[in-house]
């Protein structure tokens, strides 16, 4: 294999998963429970908590990539599913959510746009999904950690809460891309800046290993993508409310 060809092939596979949907598994169960340890965090979301407790609108900005979307079905992607789940759990609070895609941008390249996005959208919470492009480009993991840290600091200085989301799990690309250094460095950056990290990679790997979804299959379809995104949206809503220490709201 030519140097770099593995990364190119991995990019093609990941783009296919994001654009046309994850692998189809017609007989997969509809449940997608997440072990509590994968949704627990000691980091807090004080601005989210303050907005909800005082009845103010909760404004969320998702800064993501193509894996934040489903082709021709935006309402089924995890940001829309997150918004729907939060509206259900917080019926008296206006939930405003917007998505800003940064396709093909590394963490460092995204850093330059974050403050302007916050100034334009004035969100209570920014959900920043990153890491895939850096992993595929083999960006130095230490440089990646620094870029993520700089981005978090810029967002916090701009007055918003932050949740990080790491890479999606794809067993077909694990042998092509060295993912662990980027997962580890995102975790370190989150700990250093005391922000919650939604471990999408571990959650999706758990679903795959448990047989909830067959993420290895080479056959793609939007049905599977919609189901995975619906599960991610619900899990992320619980994660956000727990990080804001609003777990009781989920029982209302």
Backbone torsions as a table, in degrees:
resi	resn	phi	psi	omega
1	UNK	NA	133.7	-178.3
2	UNK	-67.7	150.2	177.1
3	UNK	-55.6	132.3	178.7
4	UNK	86.6	-15.3	-176.7
5	UNK	-68.3	-31.1	177.9
6	UNK	-63.5	-42.3	179.0
7	UNK	-65.1	-38.9	178.4
8	UNK	-63.8	-44.0	178.6
9	UNK	-63.7	-40.6	179.0
10	UNK	-63.7	-41.7	177.7
11	UNK	-59.3	-42.8	179.2
12	UNK	-62.2	-42.7	-179.9
13	UNK	-65.3	-44.9	-178.8
14	UNK	-66.6	-38.7	177.1
15	UNK	-62.8	-38.9	178.0
16	UNK	-63.4	-40.2	178.2
17	UNK	-63.4	-41.6	-176.9
18	UNK	-73.2	-39.0	-172.6
19	UNK	-81.9	-38.8	-174.7
20	UNK	-110.8	-5.3	177.2
21	UNK	109.5	158.9	179.1
22	UNK	-79.7	172.3	-172.6
23	UNK	-58.2	142.2	179.7
24	UNK	-83.5	138.4	173.3
25	UNK	-145.0	93.5	-169.6
26	UNK	-61.3	-30.3	-175.6
27	UNK	-97.8	11.2	-179.7
28	UNK	-69.7	144.4	179.3
29	UNK	-67.2	157.3	-176.8
30	UNK	-84.6	-14.0	-179.6
31	UNK	-78.0	151.4	178.2
32	UNK	-149.6	59.9	179.0
33	UNK	-65.9	150.8	177.9
34	UNK	-119.6	127.4	177.1
35	UNK	-55.5	138.7	-177.0
36	UNK	-53.5	-33.6	-176.7
37	UNK	-66.7	-22.0	178.3
38	UNK	-83.6	-8.4	179.6
39	UNK	-117.6	11.8	-179.1
40	UNK	-99.1	145.0	177.5
41	UNK	-151.6	143.3	175.5
42	UNK	-88.9	-14.5	178.7
43	UNK	-78.4	148.4	-172.8
44	UNK	-111.9	162.1	174.2
45	UNK	-120.9	77.6	-173.7
46	UNK	-65.6	-32.8	-178.7
47	UNK	-72.5	-36.0	174.1
48	UNK	-63.6	-45.9	179.8
49	UNK	-59.8	-44.4	-178.1
50	UNK	-64.7	-41.6	179.9
51	UNK	-62.8	-45.8	-177.2
52	UNK	-67.7	-45.7	-176.9
53	UNK	-65.3	-25.2	-179.8
54	UNK	-103.2	9.6	174.0
55	UNK	70.5	21.3	178.8
56	UNK	-89.7	157.5	177.6
57	UNK	-58.6	143.2	175.6
58	UNK	-102.1	111.2	-176.5
59	UNK	-106.3	122.2	-174.7
60	UNK	-120.1	133.9	174.6
61	UNK	-116.8	120.6	175.0
62	UNK	-97.5	118.2	175.4
63	UNK	-103.8	107.8	-170.4
64	UNK	-137.9	-161.5	-178.5
65	UNK	-131.2	-165.1	-177.7
66	UNK	-63.9	-24.4	178.1
67	UNK	-77.0	2.4	170.8
68	UNK	-88.8	0.1	-173.2
69	UNK	-129.8	165.7	168.5
70	UNK	-128.9	127.0	-175.9
71	UNK	-53.2	127.2	175.1
72	UNK	61.5	19.5	-179.1
73	UNK	-151.2	59.0	-175.9
74	UNK	-61.6	-32.9	-178.7
75	UNK	-67.3	-16.6	-179.7
76	UNK	-95.8	-9.8	-178.2
77	UNK	-72.6	160.9	-171.7
78	UNK	-61.3	-32.6	177.3
79	UNK	-61.1	-44.1	178.3
80	UNK	-66.2	-36.8	177.6
81	UNK	-67.5	-36.1	174.6
82	UNK	-61.8	-47.0	179.9
83	UNK	-60.6	-44.5	-180.0
84	UNK	-62.3	-42.2	-179.3
85	UNK	-66.6	-39.1	178.6
86	UNK	-67.9	-37.7	177.1
87	UNK	-63.1	-36.5	178.6
88	UNK	-68.7	-39.4	-176.9
89	UNK	-83.4	-23.5	-179.3
90	UNK	-126.2	65.3	-171.0
91	UNK	-63.1	-21.2	-177.4
92	UNK	-93.5	-1.6	-176.4
93	UNK	-110.6	125.7	173.6
94	UNK	-64.2	127.9	179.2
95	UNK	-111.5	109.7	179.3
96	UNK	-107.5	124.7	-177.7
97	UNK	-134.3	136.0	175.6
98	UNK	-133.9	157.6	-177.2
99	UNK	-123.4	130.7	174.0
100	UNK	-118.4	110.3	-179.4
101	UNK	-83.2	138.5	176.2
102	UNK	-123.7	61.9	-174.1
103	UNK	-63.1	134.7	176.2
104	UNK	73.9	10.1	-178.0
105	UNK	-103.1	137.7	174.2
106	UNK	-75.4	173.1	176.8
107	UNK	-60.7	-42.7	-179.7
108	UNK	-63.1	-40.4	179.3
109	UNK	-68.9	-33.2	178.7
110	UNK	-72.4	-31.2	-179.6
111	UNK	-49.8	-38.7	-173.5
112	UNK	-69.4	-15.8	-177.3
113	UNK	-103.8	-14.1	-169.5
114	UNK	-63.0	-47.5	-176.7
115	UNK	-64.5	-40.4	178.2
116	UNK	-63.3	-37.9	177.8
117	UNK	-64.6	-41.9	178.8
118	UNK	-65.1	-41.2	179.0
119	UNK	-63.1	-35.4	-178.8
120	UNK	-79.0	-38.9	-173.3
121	UNK	-96.9	-24.2	-178.2
122	UNK	49.4	56.7	-176.4
123	UNK	-79.4	154.9	169.1
124	UNK	-77.0	-35.2	-174.7
125	UNK	-138.9	132.7	169.8
126	UNK	-108.5	125.7	173.9
127	UNK	-103.6	111.8	-173.2
128	UNK	-108.3	114.0	177.6
129	UNK	-100.1	122.4	-175.8
130	UNK	-153.8	174.5	174.5
131	UNK	113.8	-31.2	-174.5
132	UNK	-65.1	-49.2	-178.2
133	UNK	-63.1	-42.1	179.3
134	UNK	-61.2	-41.9	179.3
135	UNK	-64.3	-42.7	-178.7
136	UNK	-69.9	-29.2	177.4
137	UNK	-86.0	-5.7	-175.3
138	UNK	57.2	41.8	174.0
139	UNK	-60.8	142.1	178.5
140	UNK	-53.9	124.4	-175.9
141	UNK	-57.1	-35.1	177.8
142	UNK	-67.0	-39.3	176.6
143	UNK	-65.0	-39.0	177.9
144	UNK	-61.8	-46.5	179.0
145	UNK	-59.1	-42.3	178.9
146	UNK	-62.6	-40.6	-180.0
147	UNK	-66.4	-41.4	177.9
148	UNK	-64.0	-43.3	178.4
149	UNK	-61.5	-41.9	178.4
150	UNK	-62.7	-40.6	179.5
151	UNK	-65.5	-43.0	178.1
152	UNK	-61.2	-46.7	-178.8
153	UNK	-60.3	-41.2	179.4
154	UNK	-63.2	-41.3	179.1
155	UNK	-66.5	-44.7	179.7
156	UNK	-63.5	-40.9	178.3
157	UNK	-65.9	-26.1	177.9
158	UNK	-81.3	-5.1	171.5
159	UNK	96.6	25.8	-178.8
160	UNK	-124.1	151.8	168.2
161	UNK	-71.8	159.3	-177.3
162	UNK	-136.2	136.0	167.0
163	UNK	-123.6	129.8	174.5
164	UNK	-92.6	144.5	171.4
165	UNK	-124.6	128.5	-178.6
166	UNK	-89.5	-167.5	-172.1
167	UNK	-65.8	157.8	171.1
168	UNK	-81.5	153.1	-179.3
169	UNK	-86.9	130.4	177.0
170	UNK	-143.1	102.1	-177.5
171	UNK	-61.6	-22.3	-179.6
172	UNK	-73.5	-19.2	-178.2
173	UNK	-109.4	-3.2	-177.9
174	UNK	-59.0	-35.1	-178.6
175	UNK	-81.0	-9.1	-178.1
176	UNK	-101.1	-27.6	-176.8
177	UNK	-124.1	134.4	175.3
178	UNK	-83.7	94.3	-173.8
179	UNK	-81.9	-39.1	-172.6
180	UNK	-50.5	-41.7	-178.9
181	UNK	-60.6	-31.3	-178.6
182	UNK	-80.3	-36.7	173.6
183	UNK	-61.9	-46.7	-178.3
184	UNK	-63.1	-42.6	-177.0
185	UNK	-74.1	-28.7	172.3
186	UNK	-65.8	-40.6	179.3
187	UNK	-63.3	-42.1	179.0
188	UNK	-63.8	-44.7	179.9
189	UNK	-61.6	-41.1	178.4
190	UNK	-63.0	-42.5	179.7
191	UNK	-66.7	-41.5	-178.5
192	UNK	-62.8	-34.3	-177.0
193	UNK	-105.5	5.6	174.1
194	UNK	56.4	52.4	175.7
195	UNK	-122.4	149.6	179.5
196	UNK	-69.2	142.3	175.2
197	UNK	-116.3	116.3	175.5
198	UNK	-84.7	111.5	-172.0
199	UNK	-84.8	74.8	-179.1
200	UNK	-58.7	-38.3	-178.3
201	UNK	-60.2	-51.4	-177.8
202	UNK	-66.7	-36.4	-179.9
203	UNK	-65.5	-47.4	179.4
204	UNK	-66.1	-36.3	177.2
205	UNK	-64.8	-38.4	176.8
206	UNK	-61.6	-45.5	179.3
207	UNK	-61.9	-40.7	179.4
208	UNK	-64.9	-47.0	-178.7
209	UNK	-66.2	-32.2	-179.1
210	UNK	-80.8	-7.7	179.6
211	UNK	85.8	10.0	177.5
212	UNK	-68.4	-38.5	179.0
213	UNK	-139.6	142.4	174.8
214	UNK	-96.4	91.8	-176.9
215	UNK	-85.9	0.9	179.4
216	UNK	-92.6	-25.0	-175.3
217	UNK	-55.7	143.6	179.8
218	UNK	-85.2	-5.9	-179.2
219	UNK	-90.5	124.4	-174.6
220	UNK	-107.0	152.5	176.8
221	UNK	-168.5	153.0	-175.8
222	UNK	-73.8	-22.6	179.4
223	UNK	-58.9	-47.9	179.1
224	UNK	-64.5	-42.8	179.8
225	UNK	-58.6	-43.5	-179.9
226	UNK	-62.3	-40.3	-178.8
227	UNK	-68.5	-43.5	178.3
228	UNK	-63.2	-45.1	-179.8
229	UNK	-64.8	-37.5	177.0
230	UNK	-62.3	-41.9	178.7
231	UNK	-66.1	-41.9	178.6
232	UNK	-63.7	-41.4	-179.9
233	UNK	-62.3	-42.6	179.0
234	UNK	-67.0	-43.3	178.9
235	UNK	-63.1	-40.2	-178.9
236	UNK	-67.7	-35.5	177.7
237	UNK	-63.1	-42.3	177.7
238	UNK	-64.7	-41.6	-179.8
239	UNK	-60.7	-45.7	-179.1
240	UNK	-63.7	-46.2	-179.0
241	UNK	-65.8	-38.0	177.9
242	UNK	-67.2	-40.7	179.1
243	UNK	-66.5	-27.1	174.8
244	UNK	-87.8	2.4	-177.6
245	UNK	56.1	44.5	178.3
246	UNK	-116.3	28.1	-177.6
247	UNK	-55.1	-31.2	179.8
248	UNK	-62.8	-27.4	-178.8
249	UNK	-62.8	-28.0	-177.6
250	UNK	-71.1	-14.8	180.0
251	UNK	-93.2	-8.5	-178.5
252	UNK	-80.8	NA	NA
